[in-house]
Amino acid sequence: MTPNFDSIKQNGKTILSSNDNSSIPMIFRNLIGLNSRGEQYIQYLLNIAFTEMGFIPGRIEYWRNDKLISVGDIPNINQ
């Protein structure tokens, strides 16, 4: 079985990628707030997504094997 190649893109640029079949879908859900809410989500965005991963508020895309799977938005938490 050939492993899948997953990636998360923002503004046409690949920010994260992996072929482990699990980390990218989980991180995508984290980024758009499906896995946490409230203060925990805000802290994840501030301390991980923006600072360590390099994301900015706006649209992100989840791709698998060069096919768009899902889109979501990272909110601007400074509003």
BAMIPA-734285 format. One record per atom (N, C-alpha, C): x, y, z; residue in one letter. Coordinates in steps of 0.05 Angstrom, whole numbers, plus 5000, padded with zeros to 4 digits. Each point is the difference from the previous one (the first is absolute). Layout:
BEGIN
XYZA ...
! end
This chain:
BEGIN
501749765000M 498350245000M 501850255000M 499450184982T 501550254998T 499050205021T 501750125016P 499150205019P 498950254987P 498150115014N 498850264990N 502050225007N 499850214984F 501650245005F 498050235007F 500050085025D 498250205010D 501450275004D 498650224995S 501250265005S 497950205007S 500950215014I 498350235006I 501350244987I 498450144984K 501050234985K 498650255009K 501450224998Q 498950275005Q 501150194979Q 498350144987N 500850194979N 501749864978N 499349754993G 501449864980G 502649875008G 500850045025K 502649905010K 499549765019K 501549794996T 499849775019T 501450085026T 498549995022I 501150075026I 500949745015I 498349794998L 500649755013L 499449774981L 501549795002S 499549764983S 501049755015S 498849774993S 500849755012S 498749774984S 501249775003N 498849764988N 499349795021N 499550095025D 499349815021D 497049945003D 498450124983N 497149954999N 498450105024N 501250135020S 498550085023S 500650285010S 502550094999S 500650255013S 498850244985S 500150014974I 499050234985I 496950045004I 498449794997P 497150035005P 499550105029P 501449905020M 499650095027M 500850295004M 502350084988I 500950285003I 498150184985I 499049924977F 498050164986F 497650065018F 498949795013R 497750035018R 500850185023R 502449975011N 500950185021N 500050294991N 501050054976L 500350274990L 497350144996L 497949854992I 497550134994I 498049985024I 501049905023G 498550015024G 498149775005G 500349784986L 498249775003L 500849835024L 502550015009N 500949835022N 500250145026N 499750265001S 500050155025S 498650274996S 499350125022R 498550254999R 501150195022R 499050244999G 500650205021G 502950065004G 500850035025E 502750085007E 502149804990E 499449745001Q 501849804991Q 500650044970Q 498050054985Y 500350054971Y 501650254994Y 499550215015I 501450254997I 503049965006I 500649865021Q 502749955008Q 501449824979Q 498649814989Y 501149834979Y 500850184976Y 498250174992L 500650184977L 502450185006L 500050135023L 502150185006L 502749875004L 500149785014N 502549875008N 501149794980N 498249884985I 500849794982I 499750084971I 497550054992A 499350054972A 501550254988A 499850225014F 501250254990F 503050005005F 500849935024T 502850035007T 501849784989T 499249755004E 501849784992E 499549904972E 497550004991M 499449894974M 500050204977M 499650265007G 500150214980G 497450064986G 497749915011F 497450074989F 499350285007F 498150124985I 498950265006I 496949974998I 498550195012P 497149984997P 499249994970P 498049844994G 499149984973G 499449724991G 499549974975R 499249744989R 502349804999R 499549755007I 501949794996I 498749774985I 501649844988E 499049784983E 501449745008E 498549785002Y 501149745006Y 500049844973Y 502349914992W 500449854975W 500949725006W 499149814984R 501049735001R 500649914972R 502549924995N 500849914973N 499250194978N 500650265005D 499450224981D 497150044994D 498249915017K 497150054998K 499150155024K 498550224995L 498950165022L 497949845015L 500449965026I 498149855017I 498150185015I 501150215012S 498450185017S 501350275002S 498350205005V 501050275006V 498850095027V 501450195012G 499150115025G 501350275004G 499350125022D 501150275007D 501250005027D 502350135002I 501350065026I 499150285006I 498650045023P 498950275006P 502250195008P 499350264996N 501750215010N 499250055029N 501649905018I 499250015028I 500650275013I 501150194985N 500550265011N 497650194995N 497849904990Q 497750174995Q 498550055025Q 
! end
